[in-house]
Amino acid sequence: MPKRTSDLSADFEQTTADVSETTKRELQTAAKAHGVRIRANQMAYANLEKLTIAHAPIVGIEKYKDADFERGSPIQLLLVKTTMRGDIPSGSYVVKVQHRPRATSGKALFTDRTGTVVVQRKLIIRTWEQSAVLFPSVFTDPGPQLIPVITSTHVWHNNKWAVDCAGWIPYRVLYY
C-alpha cells in the first residue's frame, strides 16, 4: 500500500531534523577549530546531489562598520562537502568580506583553519533599492536592521553556487 501524503510529510520533517542537527554539530565543531563563535540557530544549508553547503553567521557581524569591511571582516562559517570538481574544495572556511565604503564590488576571502586564504571570489555589493529591483517583493523596506542575515543560498547544476547576506547600516546586500 502506498504511503499517504501525511506520512511522507512526517518522513521529510524527520529527515530534515536529522540533517539539521548533524549539520549544526558539524558547524559547531568547525567553529571551534577556526576559533570563531557562530549563530548555529541561524544555520542554512543547500544540497544538490553531489554538493552540500552549510553555513552560519559569525557572532558580532551586526557591529561591523565601513572601516571593518575595508580591513576585511569575517561574516560567515562555511562547510562545503562535494564530490564534484569546483572552485572551492570540500572543507570548512571562515568567509571574510573586504570592500571600500560605498563600493559596488570587493572580495570574498575563504580562509582555512590556519587563517590562510584558500579561495578568493568576487564580492558584489548592492543597495536595498538595487536588490528590490532584482527580487521584487523579497526585500521589503529596509527600516532598522536588528542584525545582518544570510538570506539565501543558491546552487546550480554545474557546482556553481552563491550566498547573499543582507543588512548593515548603511544597508547593503553582499553576493558571493
C-alpha positions in Angstrom: 0.0 0.0 0.0 1.5 3.4 -1.0 2.2 5.9 1.8 -0.3 8.7 2.4 0.8 12.3 1.8 0.8 13.0 5.6 3.1 10.0 6.1 5.6 11.4 3.5 5.5 14.8 5.2 6.4 13.3 8.5 9.3 11.4 6.9 10.5 14.6 5.3 10.3 16.5 8.6 12.2 13.7 10.5 14.9 13.6 7.8 15.2 17.4 7.7 15.5 17.5 11.5 18.2 14.8 11.5 20.2 16.5 8.8 19.8 19.8 10.5 21.1 18.5 13.9 24.0 16.7 12.3 24.9 19.7 10.2 24.6 22.0 13.2 27.0 19.8 15.2 29.5 19.8 12.2 29.3 23.6 12.0 29.9 23.9 15.8 32.9 21.6 15.6 34.3 23.6 12.7 33.7 26.9 14.5 35.8 25.6 17.4 38.6 24.6 15.1 38.5 28.0 13.4 38.3 29.9 16.7 35.1 31.6 16.0 31.6 31.7 17.5 28.6 31.2 15.3 24.8 31.6 15.5 24.0 28.0 14.9 20.3 28.7 15.2 20.6 30.7 12.0 22.3 27.9 10.1 21.3 27.5 6.5 22.2 24.7 4.0 21.6 23.7 0.5 22.0 20.2 -1.0 22.3 19.2 -4.7 23.1 15.5 -5.2 26.9 15.8 -5.0 27.2 19.1 -3.2 26.2 20.2 0.2 26.8 23.7 1.6 26.1 24.7 5.2 26.8 28.0 6.8 26.1 30.1 9.8 26.8 33.8 10.6 29.6 34.6 12.9 28.6 36.3 16.2 29.2 40.0 16.1 28.7 40.8 12.4 26.0 43.3 13.3 28.6 45.6 14.8 30.7 46.0 11.6 31.2 49.4 10.1 32.8 50.6 6.9 36.3 50.5 8.4 35.8 46.9 9.4 34.9 45.9 5.9 37.8 47.9 4.5 40.2 45.7 6.5 38.3 42.5 5.8 35.9 41.1 8.3 34.7 37.5 9.0 31.0 37.2 8.4 30.3 33.5 8.0 31.5 30.0 8.7 31.0 27.8 5.7 31.1 24.0 5.3 31.5 22.5 1.8 31.1 18.8 1.0 31.4 17.9 -2.6 32.5 15.0 -4.8 32.5 17.3 -7.8 35.3 19.5 -9.0 34.7 23.2 -8.3 36.4 26.4 -7.3 36.1 25.7 -3.5 37.2 22.3 -2.3 35.5 20.3 0.5 36.3 21.7 3.9 35.4 24.4 6.4 36.1 28.1 5.8 35.6 31.4 7.5 34.4 33.8 4.8 35.8 37.3 5.2 34.5 40.2 3.1 36.6 43.1 2.1 35.4 46.3 0.3 35.8 50.0 0.4 33.0 52.3 1.6 30.2 52.7 -1.0 31.9 50.2 -3.3 29.9 48.1 -5.7 32.3 45.2 -5.5 35.1 43.7 -3.3 36.5 40.4 -2.3 35.1 37.3 -0.5 38.1 35.5 1.1 37.7 31.9 2.1 40.2 31.1 4.9 41.1 27.8 6.3 41.7 26.8 10.0 45.1 28.5 9.9 43.7 31.8 8.5 45.3 31.2 5.1 43.2 32.4 2.1 42.4 29.3 0.1 40.0 30.8 -2.4 39.0 34.3 -3.4 35.7 35.2 -5.1 34.4 38.5 -6.4 32.0 40.1 -3.9 29.1 42.1 -5.4 27.5 44.8 -3.3 24.0 46.1 -3.9 21.9 48.7 -2.1 18.4 47.8 -0.9 16.9 49.6 -3.9 19.0 47.6 -6.4 18.2 44.3 -4.7 14.5 45.1 -4.7 14.6 45.6 -8.5 16.2 42.2 -8.9 13.9 40.4 -6.5 10.6 42.4 -6.2 8.6 41.7 -3.1 11.5 39.8 -1.5 13.4 42.8 0.0 10.9 44.9 1.9 11.6 48.5 3.0 14.8 48.1 5.0 13.8 50.1 8.1 16.0 49.5 11.1 18.1 46.3 11.0 18.3 44.1 14.0 21.2 42.0 12.7 22.5 41.3 9.2 21.3 38.0 7.9 22.3 35.3 5.5 19.1 35.4 3.4 19.7 32.6 0.8 21.9 30.1 -0.8 21.7 29.2 -4.5 23.1 26.1 -6.0 23.2 25.4 -9.8 23.7 22.1 -11.5 27.3 22.7 -12.6 28.6 23.1 -9.0 28.2 26.9 -9.1 26.7 28.4 -6.0 26.2 31.8 -4.4 25.2 33.2 -1.0 23.6 36.5 -0.2 23.7 38.4 3.0 21.6 41.5 3.8 21.8 44.1 6.4 24.3 46.6 8.0 23.9 50.3 8.2 24.1 51.8 5.6 22.1 49.0 4.2 24.0 46.7 1.8 23.4 43.2 0.3 26.6 41.1 -0.3 26.6 38.4 -3.0 29.5 36.0 -3.4 
